[in-house]
């Protein structure tokens, strides 16, 4: 299981967090202090990774909601 926090700690590329086909957040790890990101976001599990146009595109696994 890879967490977003793990990926941010080892990459020097720009990461785009995706929602289907749209970029919902772009993080340039060279310019952004990741301590401002929430612990919930950092602990999110990465479901899928690929690369396009110089970005690492990441889809996060959605938490299952209890009814």
CHARMM-style PDB file with segment names, atoms N, HN, CA, C and O in Angstrom:
ATOM      1  N   UNK     1       0.846  -1.171   0.000  1.00  0.00      PROA
ATOM      2  CA  UNK     1       0.000   0.000   0.000  1.00  0.00      PROA
ATOM      3  C   UNK     1       0.896   1.242   0.000  1.00  0.00      PROA
ATOM      4  O   UNK     1       1.748   1.400   0.875  1.00  0.00      PROA
ATOM      5  N   UNK     2       0.704   2.096  -0.961  1.00  0.00      PROA
ATOM      6  HN  UNK     2       0.012   1.967  -1.672  1.00  0.00      PROA
ATOM      7  CA  UNK     2       1.443   3.349  -1.054  1.00  0.00      PROA
ATOM      8  C   UNK     2       0.510   4.470  -0.623  1.00  0.00      PROA
ATOM      9  O   UNK     2      -0.630   4.551  -1.079  1.00  0.00      PROA
ATOM     10  N   UNK     3       0.996   5.323   0.249  1.00  0.00      PROA
ATOM     11  HN  UNK     3       1.922   5.257   0.620  1.00  0.00      PROA
ATOM     12  CA  UNK     3       0.239   6.499   0.679  1.00  0.00      PROA
ATOM     13  C   UNK     3       0.748   7.716  -0.084  1.00  0.00      PROA
ATOM     14  O   UNK     3       1.879   7.731  -0.570  1.00  0.00      PROA
ATOM     15  N   UNK     4      -0.090   8.722  -0.182  1.00  0.00      PROA
ATOM     16  HN  UNK     4      -1.009   8.709   0.212  1.00  0.00      PROA
ATOM     17  CA  UNK     4       0.318   9.952  -0.853  1.00  0.00      PROA
ATOM     18  C   UNK     4       1.554  10.540  -0.191  1.00  0.00      PROA
ATOM     19  O   UNK     4       2.446  11.038  -0.877  1.00  0.00      PROA
ATOM     20  N   UNK     5       1.614  10.490   1.111  1.00  0.00      PROA
ATOM     21  HN  UNK     5       0.889  10.085   1.668  1.00  0.00      PROA
ATOM     22  CA  UNK     5       2.762  11.014   1.854  1.00  0.00      PROA
ATOM     23  C   UNK     5       4.062  10.329   1.427  1.00  0.00      PROA
ATOM     24  O   UNK     5       5.096  10.985   1.302  1.00  0.00      PROA
ATOM     25  N   UNK     6       4.013   9.009   1.202  1.00  0.00      PROA
ATOM     26  HN  UNK     6       3.173   8.476   1.304  1.00  0.00      PROA
ATOM     27  CA  UNK     6       5.192   8.256   0.758  1.00  0.00      PROA
ATOM     28  C   UNK     6       5.644   8.736  -0.614  1.00  0.00      PROA
ATOM     29  O   UNK     6       6.836   8.935  -0.848  1.00  0.00      PROA
ATOM     30  N   UNK     7       4.700   8.919  -1.508  1.00  0.00      PROA
ATOM     31  HN  UNK     7       3.732   8.758  -1.318  1.00  0.00      PROA
ATOM     32  CA  UNK     7       5.024   9.365  -2.862  1.00  0.00      PROA
ATOM     33  C   UNK     7       5.622  10.769  -2.854  1.00  0.00      PROA
ATOM     34  O   UNK     7       6.584  11.041  -3.572  1.00  0.00      PROA
ATOM     35  N   UNK     8       5.053  11.658  -2.044  1.00  0.00      PROA
ATOM     36  HN  UNK     8       4.271  11.437  -1.460  1.00  0.00      PROA
ATOM     37  CA  UNK     8       5.572  13.024  -1.955  1.00  0.00      PROA
ATOM     38  C   UNK     8       6.990  13.058  -1.398  1.00  0.00      PROA
ATOM     39  O   UNK     8       7.771  13.943  -1.747  1.00  0.00      PROA
ATOM     40  N   UNK     9       7.328  12.109  -0.542  1.00  0.00      PROA
ATOM     41  HN  UNK     9       6.694  11.390  -0.258  1.00  0.00      PROA
ATOM     42  CA  UNK     9       8.651  12.118   0.092  1.00  0.00      PROA
ATOM     43  C   UNK     9       9.761  11.605  -0.825  1.00  0.00      PROA
ATOM     44  O   UNK     9      10.936  11.834  -0.540  1.00  0.00      PROA
ATOM     45  N   UNK    10       9.421  10.918  -1.916  1.00  0.00      PROA
ATOM     46  HN  UNK    10       8.467  10.731  -2.148  1.00  0.00      PROA
ATOM     47  CA  UNK    10      10.464  10.345  -2.768  1.00  0.00      PROA
ATOM     48  C   UNK    10      10.513  10.921  -4.178  1.00  0.00      PROA
ATOM     49  O   UNK    10      11.395  10.559  -4.956  1.00  0.00      PROA
ATOM     50  N   UNK    11       9.593  11.800  -4.520  1.00  0.00      PROA
ATOM     51  HN  UNK    11       8.876  12.094  -3.887  1.00  0.00      PROA
ATOM     52  CA  UNK    11       9.578  12.318  -5.883  1.00  0.00      PROA
ATOM     53  C   UNK    11      10.037  13.770  -5.935  1.00  0.00      PROA
ATOM     54  O   UNK    11       9.930  14.508  -4.956  1.00  0.00      PROA
ATOM     55  N   UNK    12      10.546  14.160  -7.086  1.00  0.00      PROA
ATOM     56  HN  UNK    12      10.634  13.560  -7.881  1.00  0.00      PROA
ATOM     57  CA  UNK    12      10.908  15.550  -7.337  1.00  0.00      PROA
ATOM     58  C   UNK    12      10.041  16.120  -8.449  1.00  0.00      PROA
ATOM     59  O   UNK    12      10.304  17.214  -8.949  1.00  0.00      PROA
ATOM     60  N   UNK    13       9.020  15.389  -8.830  1.00  0.00      PROA
ATOM     61  HN  UNK    13       8.806  14.500  -8.424  1.00  0.00      PROA
ATOM     62  CA  UNK    13       8.132  15.809  -9.913  1.00  0.00      PROA
ATOM     63  C   UNK    13       6.884  16.473  -9.363  1.00  0.00      PROA
ATOM     64  O   UNK    13       6.615  16.438  -8.162  1.00  0.00      PROA
ATOM     65  N   UNK    14       6.136  17.075 -10.260  1.00  0.00      PROA
ATOM     66  HN  UNK    14       6.355  17.103 -11.235  1.00  0.00      PROA
ATOM     67  CA  UNK    14       4.851  17.651  -9.914  1.00  0.00      PROA
ATOM     68  C   UNK    14       3.819  16.530  -9.886  1.00  0.00      PROA
ATOM     69  O   UNK    14       3.764  15.701 -10.795  1.00  0.00      PROA
ATOM     70  N   UNK    15       3.007  16.511  -8.840  1.00  0.00      PROA
ATOM     71  HN  UNK    15       3.051  17.184  -8.102  1.00  0.00      PROA
ATOM     72  CA  UNK    15       1.985  15.485  -8.688  1.00  0.00      PROA
ATOM     73  C   UNK    15       0.620  16.109  -8.897  1.00  0.00      PROA
ATOM     74  O   UNK    15       0.295  17.136  -8.302  1.00  0.00      PROA
ATOM     75  N   UNK    16      -0.171  15.482  -9.743  1.00  0.00      PROA
ATOM     76  HN  UNK    16       0.094  14.647 -10.227  1.00  0.00      PROA
ATOM     77  CA  UNK    16      -1.545  15.912  -9.976  1.00  0.00      PROA
ATOM     78  C   UNK    16      -2.475  14.876  -9.365  1.00  0.00      PROA
ATOM     79  O   UNK    16      -2.469  13.713  -9.769  1.00  0.00      PROA
ATOM     80  N   UNK    17      -3.274  15.299  -8.391  1.00  0.00      PROA
ATOM     81  HN  UNK    17      -3.278  16.243  -8.063  1.00  0.00      PROA
ATOM     82  CA  UNK    17      -4.273  14.408  -7.802  1.00  0.00      PROA
ATOM     83  C   UNK    17      -5.501  14.486  -8.693  1.00  0.00      PROA
ATOM     84  O   UNK    17      -6.034  15.566  -8.949  1.00  0.00      PROA
ATOM     85  N   UNK    18      -5.940  13.327  -9.160  1.00  0.00      PROA
ATOM     86  HN  UNK    18      -5.507  12.450  -8.953  1.00  0.00      PROA
ATOM     87  CA  UNK    18      -6.971  13.251 -10.191  1.00  0.00      PROA
ATOM     88  C   UNK    18      -8.330  12.849  -9.611  1.00  0.00      PROA
ATOM     89  O   UNK    18      -8.423  12.140  -8.609  1.00  0.00      PROA
ATOM     90  N   UNK    19      -9.370  13.329 -10.278  1.00  0.00      PROA
ATOM     91  HN  UNK    19      -9.294  13.905 -11.092  1.00  0.00      PROA
ATOM     92  CA  UNK    19     -10.739  12.901 -10.028  1.00  0.00      PROA
ATOM     93  C   UNK    19     -11.290  12.520 -11.394  1.00  0.00      PROA
ATOM     94  O   UNK    19     -11.685  13.389 -12.172  1.00  0.00      PROA
ATOM     95  N   UNK    20     -11.318  11.244 -11.683  1.00  0.00      PROA
ATOM     96  HN  UNK    20     -10.997  10.538 -11.051  1.00  0.00      PROA
ATOM     97  CA  UNK    20     -11.694  10.735 -13.000  1.00  0.00      PROA
ATOM     98  C   UNK    20     -10.668  11.237 -14.010  1.00  0.00      PROA
ATOM     99  O   UNK    20      -9.532  10.763 -14.006  1.00  0.00      PROA
ATOM    100  N   UNK    21     -11.034  12.182 -14.873  1.00  0.00      PROA
ATOM    101  HN  UNK    21     -11.957  12.567 -14.876  1.00  0.00      PROA
ATOM    102  CA  UNK    21     -10.090  12.677 -15.878  1.00  0.00      PROA
ATOM    103  C   UNK    21      -9.610  14.091 -15.593  1.00  0.00      PROA
ATOM    104  O   UNK    21      -8.804  14.632 -16.350  1.00  0.00      PROA
ATOM    105  N   UNK    22     -10.093  14.698 -14.514  1.00  0.00      PROA
ATOM    106  HN  UNK    22     -10.748  14.258 -13.899  1.00  0.00      PROA
ATOM    107  CA  UNK    22      -9.736  16.084 -14.198  1.00  0.00      PROA
ATOM    108  C   UNK    22      -8.731  16.154 -13.051  1.00  0.00      PROA
ATOM    109  O   UNK    22      -8.765  15.354 -12.116  1.00  0.00      PROA
ATOM    110  N   UNK    23      -7.839  17.132 -13.150  1.00  0.00      PROA
ATOM    111  HN  UNK    23      -7.811  17.782 -13.909  1.00  0.00      PROA
ATOM    112  CA  UNK    23      -6.883  17.378 -12.073  1.00  0.00      PROA
ATOM    113  C   UNK    23      -7.590  18.194 -10.999  1.00  0.00      PROA
ATOM    114  O   UNK    23      -8.084  19.287 -11.278  1.00  0.00      PROA
ATOM    115  N   UNK    24      -7.644  17.678  -9.776  1.00  0.00      PROA
ATOM    116  HN  UNK    24      -7.243  16.790  -9.549  1.00  0.00      PROA
ATOM    117  CA  UNK    24      -8.302  18.416  -8.704  1.00  0.00      PROA
ATOM    118  C   UNK    24      -7.306  19.198  -7.853  1.00  0.00      PROA
ATOM    119  O   UNK    24      -7.667  20.199  -7.234  1.00  0.00      PROA
ATOM    120  N   UNK    25      -6.060  18.745  -7.820  1.00  0.00      PROA
ATOM    121  HN  UNK    25      -5.767  17.931  -8.322  1.00  0.00      PROA
ATOM    122  CA  UNK    25      -5.025  19.446  -7.065  1.00  0.00      PROA
ATOM    123  C   UNK    25      -3.684  19.144  -7.706  1.00  0.00      PROA
ATOM    124  O   UNK    25      -3.392  18.001  -8.058  1.00  0.00      PROA
ATOM    125  N   UNK    26      -2.872  20.179  -7.853  1.00  0.00      PROA
ATOM    126  HN  UNK    26      -3.109  21.108  -7.567  1.00  0.00      PROA
ATOM    127  CA  UNK    26      -1.522  20.003  -8.392  1.00  0.00      PROA
ATOM    128  C   UNK    26      -0.534  20.419  -7.312  1.00  0.00      PROA
ATOM    129  O   UNK    26      -0.621  21.520  -6.767  1.00  0.00      PROA
ATOM    130  N   UNK    27       0.397  19.536  -7.012  1.00  0.00      PROA
ATOM    131  HN  UNK    27       0.467  18.642  -7.455  1.00  0.00      PROA
ATOM    132  CA  UNK    27       1.379  19.785  -5.957  1.00  0.00      PROA
ATOM    133  C   UNK    27       2.772  19.741  -6.579  1.00  0.00      PROA
ATOM    134  O   UNK    27       3.208  18.697  -7.064  1.00  0.00      PROA
ATOM    135  N   UNK    28       3.460  20.863  -6.563  1.00  0.00      PROA
ATOM    136  HN  UNK    28       3.106  21.711  -6.168  1.00  0.00      PROA
ATOM    137  CA  UNK    28       4.855  20.908  -6.973  1.00  0.00      PROA
ATOM    138  C   UNK    28       5.681  20.734  -5.705  1.00  0.00      PROA
ATOM    139  O   UNK    28       5.795  21.664  -4.907  1.00  0.00      PROA
ATOM    140  N   UNK    29       6.250  19.567  -5.515  1.00  0.00      PROA
ATOM    141  HN  UNK    29       6.158  18.811  -6.163  1.00  0.00      PROA
ATOM    142  CA  UNK    29       6.936  19.257  -4.259  1.00  0.00      PROA
ATOM    143  C   UNK    29       8.176  20.121  -4.040  1.00  0.00      PROA
ATOM    144  O   UNK    29       8.674  20.207  -2.917  1.00  0.00      PROA
ATOM    145  N   UNK    30       8.676  20.754  -5.083  1.00  0.00      PROA
ATOM    146  HN  UNK    30       8.272  20.683  -5.995  1.00  0.00      PROA
ATOM    147  CA  UNK    30       9.823  21.643  -4.933  1.00  0.00      PROA
ATOM    148  C   UNK    30       9.416  23.009  -4.391  1.00  0.00      PROA
ATOM    149  O   UNK    30      10.247  23.720  -3.826  1.00  0.00      PROA
ATOM    150  N   UNK    31       8.153  23.382  -4.557  1.00  0.00      PROA
ATOM    151  HN  UNK    31       7.479  22.804  -5.016  1.00  0.00      PROA
ATOM    152  CA  UNK    31       7.701  24.714  -4.164  1.00  0.00      PROA
ATOM    153  C   UNK    31       6.721  24.726  -2.999  1.00  0.00      PROA
ATOM    154  O   UNK    31       6.517  25.770  -2.379  1.00  0.00      PROA
ATOM    155  N   UNK    32       6.115  23.590  -2.691  1.00  0.00      PROA
ATOM    156  HN  UNK    32       6.281  22.742  -3.195  1.00  0.00      PROA
ATOM    157  CA  UNK    32       5.067  23.540  -1.670  1.00  0.00      PROA
ATOM    158  C   UNK    32       5.588  22.846  -0.412  1.00  0.00      PROA
ATOM    159  O   UNK    32       6.203  21.782  -0.474  1.00  0.00      PROA
ATOM    160  N   UNK    33       5.324  23.475   0.719  1.00  0.00      PROA
ATOM    161  HN  UNK    33       4.824  24.339   0.769  1.00  0.00      PROA
ATOM    162  CA  UNK    33       5.632  22.855   2.004  1.00  0.00      PROA
ATOM    163  C   UNK    33       4.490  21.891   2.315  1.00  0.00      PROA
ATOM    164  O   UNK    33       3.372  22.322   2.595  1.00  0.00      PROA
ATOM    165  N   UNK    34       4.765  20.604   2.268  1.00  0.00      PROA
ATOM    166  HN  UNK    34       5.674  20.254   2.040  1.00  0.00      PROA
ATOM    167  CA  UNK    34       3.704  19.612   2.424  1.00  0.00      PROA
ATOM    168  C   UNK    34       3.146  19.548   3.836  1.00  0.00      PROA
ATOM    169  O   UNK    34       2.155  18.855   4.068  1.00  0.00      PROA
ATOM    170  N   UNK    35       3.756  20.252   4.786  1.00  0.00      PROA
ATOM    171  HN  UNK    35       4.561  20.814   4.597  1.00  0.00      PROA
ATOM    172  CA  UNK    35       3.206  20.260   6.151  1.00  0.00      PROA
ATOM    173  C   UNK    35       1.871  20.982   6.208  1.00  0.00      PROA
ATOM    174  O   UNK    35       1.138  20.841   7.187  1.00  0.00      PROA
ATOM    175  N   UNK    36       1.537  21.759   5.172  1.00  0.00      PROA
ATOM    176  HN  UNK    36       2.132  21.874   4.377  1.00  0.00      PROA
ATOM    177  CA  UNK    36       0.248  22.440   5.125  1.00  0.00      PROA
ATOM    178  C   UNK    36      -0.879  21.525   4.654  1.00  0.00      PROA
ATOM    179  O   UNK    36      -2.053  21.881   4.767  1.00  0.00      PROA
ATOM    180  N   UNK    37      -0.537  20.361   4.132  1.00  0.00      PROA
ATOM    181  HN  UNK    37       0.416  20.072   4.041  1.00  0.00      PROA
ATOM    182  CA  UNK    37      -1.562  19.419   3.680  1.00  0.00      PROA
ATOM    183  C   UNK    37      -2.114  18.652   4.876  1.00  0.00      PROA
ATOM    184  O   UNK    37      -1.388  18.369   5.829  1.00  0.00      PROA
ATOM    185  N   UNK    38      -3.389  18.322   4.821  1.00  0.00      PROA
ATOM    186  HN  UNK    38      -3.978  18.552   4.046  1.00  0.00      PROA
ATOM    187  CA  UNK    38      -4.020  17.646   5.955  1.00  0.00      PROA
ATOM    188  C   UNK    38      -3.486  16.221   6.111  1.00  0.00      PROA
ATOM    189  O   UNK    38      -3.072  15.582   5.145  1.00  0.00      PROA
ATOM    190  N   UNK    39      -3.509  15.752   7.347  1.00  0.00      PROA
ATOM    191  HN  UNK    39      -3.845  16.271   8.132  1.00  0.00      PROA
ATOM    192  CA  UNK    39      -3.065  14.387   7.644  1.00  0.00      PROA
ATOM    193  C   UNK    39      -3.955  13.372   6.918  1.00  0.00      PROA
ATOM    194  O   UNK    39      -3.480  12.326   6.475  1.00  0.00      PROA
ATOM    195  N   UNK    40      -5.231  13.686   6.804  1.00  0.00      PROA
ATOM    196  HN  UNK    40      -5.617  14.535   7.164  1.00  0.00      PROA
ATOM    197  CA  UNK    40      -6.168  12.798   6.099  1.00  0.00      PROA
ATOM    198  C   UNK    40      -5.761  12.647   4.638  1.00  0.00      PROA
ATOM    199  O   UNK    40      -5.770  11.541   4.096  1.00  0.00      PROA
ATOM    200  N   UNK    41      -5.406  13.756   4.007  1.00  0.00      PROA
ATOM    201  HN  UNK    41      -5.398  14.654   4.447  1.00  0.00      PROA
ATOM    202  CA  UNK    41      -4.975  13.702   2.607  1.00  0.00      PROA
ATOM    203  C   UNK    41      -3.658  12.947   2.483  1.00  0.00      PROA
ATOM    204  O   UNK    41      -3.509  12.106   1.596  1.00  0.00      PROA
ATOM    205  N   UNK    42      -2.713  13.233   3.348  1.00  0.00      PROA
ATOM    206  HN  UNK    42      -2.834  13.916   4.069  1.00  0.00      PROA
ATOM    207  CA  UNK    42      -1.412  12.570   3.285  1.00  0.00      PROA
ATOM    208  C   UNK    42      -1.516  11.074   3.539  1.00  0.00      PROA
ATOM    209  O   UNK    42      -0.734  10.302   2.982  1.00  0.00      PROA
ATOM    210  N   UNK    43      -2.463  10.649   4.366  1.00  0.00      PROA
ATOM    211  HN  UNK    43      -3.097  11.276   4.818  1.00  0.00      PROA
ATOM    212  CA  UNK    43      -2.634   9.230   4.676  1.00  0.00      PROA
ATOM    213  C   UNK    43      -3.487   8.488   3.650  1.00  0.00      PROA
ATOM    214  O   UNK    43      -3.707   7.284   3.780  1.00  0.00      PROA
ATOM    215  N   UNK    44      -3.966   9.198   2.634  1.00  0.00      PROA
ATOM    216  HN  UNK    44      -3.787  10.176   2.528  1.00  0.00      PROA
ATOM    217  CA  UNK    44      -4.802   8.565   1.609  1.00  0.00      PROA
ATOM    218  C   UNK    44      -3.991   7.539   0.819  1.00  0.00      PROA
ATOM    219  O   UNK    44      -2.831   7.769   0.478  1.00  0.00      PROA
ATOM    220  N   UNK    45      -4.616   6.423   0.543  1.00  0.00      PROA
ATOM    221  HN  UNK    45      -5.558   6.236   0.820  1.00  0.00      PROA
ATOM    222  CA  UNK    45      -3.970   5.353  -0.215  1.00  0.00      PROA
ATOM    223  C   UNK    45      -4.048   5.651  -1.706  1.00  0.00      PROA
ATOM    224  O   UNK    45      -5.089   6.064  -2.216  1.00  0.00      PROA
ATOM    225  N   UNK    46      -2.937   5.438  -2.394  1.00  0.00      PROA
ATOM    226  HN  UNK    46      -2.091   5.103  -1.979  1.00  0.00      PROA
ATOM    227  CA  UNK    46      -2.879   5.645  -3.840  1.00  0.00      PROA
ATOM    228  C   UNK    46      -3.465   4.414  -4.525  1.00  0.00      PROA
ATOM    229  O   UNK    46      -3.030   3.287  -4.288  1.00  0.00      PROA
ATOM    230  N   UNK    47      -4.458   4.650  -5.378  1.00  0.00      PROA
ATOM    231  HN  UNK    47      -4.812   5.566  -5.571  1.00  0.00      PROA
ATOM    232  CA  UNK    47      -5.102   3.553  -6.098  1.00  0.00      PROA
ATOM    233  C   UNK    47      -4.436   3.306  -7.451  1.00  0.00      PROA
ATOM    234  O   UNK    47      -4.288   2.162  -7.879  1.00  0.00      PROA
ATOM    235  N   UNK    48      -4.036   4.396  -8.120  1.00  0.00      PROA
ATOM    236  HN  UNK    48      -4.156   5.326  -7.771  1.00  0.00      PROA
ATOM    237  CA  UNK    48      -3.472   4.277  -9.467  1.00  0.00      PROA
ATOM    238  C   UNK    48      -2.489   5.417  -9.701  1.00  0.00      PROA
ATOM    239  O   UNK    48      -2.696   6.535  -9.230  1.00  0.00      PROA
ATOM    240  N   UNK    49      -1.419   5.125 -10.431  1.00  0.00      PROA
ATOM    241  HN  UNK    49      -1.250   4.217 -10.814  1.00  0.00      PROA
ATOM    242  CA  UNK    49      -0.400   6.123 -10.768  1.00  0.00      PROA
ATOM    243  C   UNK    49      -0.065   5.991 -12.250  1.00  0.00      PROA
ATOM    244  O   UNK    49       0.063   4.883 -12.773  1.00  0.00      PROA
ATOM    245  N   UNK    50       0.075   7.128 -12.916  1.00  0.00      PROA
ATOM    246  HN  UNK    50      -0.028   8.027 -12.492  1.00  0.00      PROA
ATOM    247  CA  UNK    50       0.663   7.118 -14.258  1.00  0.00      PROA
ATOM    248  C   UNK    50       1.293   8.485 -14.507  1.00  0.00      PROA
ATOM    249  O   UNK    50       1.178   9.391 -13.681  1.00  0.00      PROA
ATOM    250  N   UNK    51       1.945   8.622 -15.627  1.00  0.00      PROA
ATOM    251  HN  UNK    51       2.038   7.886 -16.298  1.00  0.00      PROA
ATOM    252  CA  UNK    51       2.602   9.879 -15.963  1.00  0.00      PROA
ATOM    253  C   UNK    51       2.067  10.453 -17.258  1.00  0.00      PROA
ATOM    254  O   UNK    51       1.751   9.712 -18.189  1.00  0.00      PROA
ATOM    255  N   UNK    52       1.965  11.779 -17.321  1.00  0.00      PROA
ATOM    256  HN  UNK    52       2.222  12.381 -16.565  1.00  0.00      PROA
ATOM    257  CA  UNK    52       1.526  12.442 -18.544  1.00  0.00      PROA
ATOM    258  C   UNK    52       1.955  13.899 -18.492  1.00  0.00      PROA
ATOM    259  O   UNK    52       1.765  14.571 -17.478  1.00  0.00      PROA
ATOM    260  N   UNK    53       2.529  14.386 -19.578  1.00  0.00      PROA
ATOM    261  HN  UNK    53       2.682  13.841 -20.402  1.00  0.00      PROA
ATOM    262  CA  UNK    53       2.906  15.792 -19.729  1.00  0.00      PROA
ATOM    263  C   UNK    53       3.786  16.305 -18.594  1.00  0.00      PROA
ATOM    264  O   UNK    53       3.631  17.451 -18.173  1.00  0.00      PROA
ATOM    265  N   UNK    54       4.698  15.489 -18.094  1.00  0.00      PROA
ATOM    266  HN  UNK    54       4.824  14.558 -18.437  1.00  0.00      PROA
ATOM    267  CA  UNK    54       5.610  15.909 -17.051  1.00  0.00      PROA
ATOM    268  C   UNK    54       5.050  15.847 -15.647  1.00  0.00      PROA
ATOM    269  O   UNK    54       5.721  16.251 -14.697  1.00  0.00      PROA
ATOM    270  N   UNK    55       3.840  15.352 -15.497  1.00  0.00      PROA
ATOM    271  HN  UNK    55       3.295  15.024 -16.269  1.00  0.00      PROA
ATOM    272  CA  UNK    55       3.208  15.209 -14.188  1.00  0.00      PROA
ATOM    273  C   UNK    55       3.154  13.741 -13.803  1.00  0.00      PROA
ATOM    274  O   UNK    55       3.114  12.864 -14.665  1.00  0.00      PROA
ATOM    275  N   UNK    56       3.154  13.481 -12.506  1.00  0.00      PROA
ATOM    276  HN  UNK    56       3.187  14.194 -11.805  1.00  0.00      PROA
ATOM    277  CA  UNK    56       2.774  12.170 -12.002  1.00  0.00      PROA
ATOM    278  C   UNK    56       1.311  12.299 -11.634  1.00  0.00      PROA
ATOM    279  O   UNK    56       0.956  13.058 -10.733  1.00  0.00      PROA
ATOM    280  N   UNK    57       0.458  11.559 -12.331  1.00  0.00      PROA
ATOM    281  HN  UNK    57       0.747  10.943 -13.063  1.00  0.00      PROA
ATOM    282  CA  UNK    57      -0.976  11.619 -12.043  1.00  0.00      PROA
ATOM    283  C   UNK    57      -1.324  10.521 -11.046  1.00  0.00      PROA
ATOM    284  O   UNK    57      -0.927   9.367 -11.208  1.00  0.00      PROA
ATOM    285  N   UNK    58      -2.075  10.901 -10.009  1.00  0.00      PROA
ATOM    286  HN  UNK    58      -2.398  11.838  -9.877  1.00  0.00      PROA
ATOM    287  CA  UNK    58      -2.389   9.995  -8.910  1.00  0.00      PROA
ATOM    288  C   UNK    58      -3.889   9.997  -8.664  1.00  0.00      PROA
ATOM    289  O   UNK    58      -4.511  11.052  -8.536  1.00  0.00      PROA
ATOM    290  N   UNK    59      -4.457   8.810  -8.601  1.00  0.00      PROA
ATOM    291  HN  UNK    59      -3.952   7.953  -8.705  1.00  0.00      PROA
ATOM    292  CA  UNK    59      -5.849   8.641  -8.201  1.00  0.00      PROA
ATOM    293  C   UNK    59      -5.845   8.043  -6.807  1.00  0.00      PROA
ATOM    294  O   UNK    59      -5.219   7.009  -6.575  1.00  0.00      PROA
ATOM    295  N   UNK    60      -6.534   8.681  -5.883  1.00  0.00      PROA
ATOM    296  HN  UNK    60      -7.043   9.522  -6.071  1.00  0.00      PROA
ATOM    297  CA  UNK    60      -6.564   8.219  -4.499  1.00  0.00      PROA
ATOM    298  C   UNK    60      -7.757   7.303  -4.282  1.00  0.00      PROA
ATOM    299  O   UNK    60      -8.820   7.482  -4.876  1.00  0.00      PROA
ATOM    300  N   UNK    61      -7.554   6.325  -3.423  1.00  0.00      PROA
ATOM    301  HN  UNK    61      -6.690   6.180  -2.941  1.00  0.00      PROA
ATOM    302  CA  UNK    61      -8.637   5.400  -3.086  1.00  0.00      PROA
ATOM    303  C   UNK    61      -9.628   6.141  -2.191  1.00  0.00      PROA
ATOM    304  O   UNK    61      -9.242   6.772  -1.207  1.00  0.00      PROA
ATOM    305  N   UNK    62     -10.894   6.056  -2.543  1.00  0.00      PROA
ATOM    306  HN  UNK    62     -11.207   5.543  -3.343  1.00  0.00      PROA
ATOM    307  CA  UNK    62     -11.929   6.710  -1.753  1.00  0.00      PROA
ATOM    308  C   UNK    62     -12.285   5.870  -0.552  1.00  0.00      PROA
ATOM    309  O   UNK    62     -12.359   4.644  -0.636  1.00  0.00      PROA
ATOM    310  N   UNK    63     -12.510   6.545   0.582  1.00  0.00      PROA
ATOM    311  HN  UNK    63     -12.450   7.541   0.650  1.00  0.00      PROA
ATOM    312  CA  UNK    63     -12.906   5.838   1.778  1.00  0.00      PROA
ATOM    313  C   UNK    63     -14.332   5.355   1.621  1.00  0.00      PROA
ATOM    314  O   UNK    63     -15.185   6.057   1.079  1.00  0.00      PROA
ATOM    315  N   UNK    64     -14.582   4.142   2.105  1.00  0.00      PROA
ATOM    316  HN  UNK    64     -13.889   3.572   2.546  1.00  0.00      PROA
ATOM    317  CA  UNK    64     -15.931   3.609   2.056  1.00  0.00      PROA
ATOM    318  C   UNK    64     -16.735   4.223   3.204  1.00  0.00      PROA
ATOM    319  O   UNK    64     -16.285   4.260   4.349  1.00  0.00      PROA
ATOM    320  N   UNK    65     -17.929   4.702   2.872  1.00  0.00      PROA
ATOM    321  HN  UNK    65     -18.295   4.672   1.941  1.00  0.00      PROA
ATOM    322  CA  UNK    65     -18.770   5.344   3.868  1.00  0.00      PROA
ATOM    323  C   UNK    65     -19.645   4.310   4.560  1.00  0.00      PROA
ATOM    324  O   UNK    65     -20.250   3.446   3.924  1.00  0.00      PROA
ATOM    325  N   UNK    66     -19.692   4.425   5.873  1.00  0.00      PROA
ATOM    326  HN  UNK    66     -19.200   5.126   6.389  1.00  0.00      PROA
ATOM    327  CA  UNK    66     -20.559   3.522   6.638  1.00  0.00      PROA
ATOM    328  C   UNK    66     -21.958   4.094   6.696  1.00  0.00      PROA
ATOM    329  O   UNK    66     -22.140   5.300   6.865  1.00  0.00      PROA
ATOM    330  N   UNK    67     -22.938   3.231   6.557  1.00  0.00      PROA
ATOM    331  HN  UNK    67     -22.790   2.252   6.420  1.00  0.00      PROA
ATOM    332  CA  UNK    67     -24.327   3.694   6.593  1.00  0.00      PROA
ATOM    333  C   UNK    67     -24.941   3.422   7.930  1.00  0.00      PROA
ATOM    334  OT1 UNK    67     -26.109   3.743   8.149  1.00  0.00      PROA
TER     335      UNK     67
END
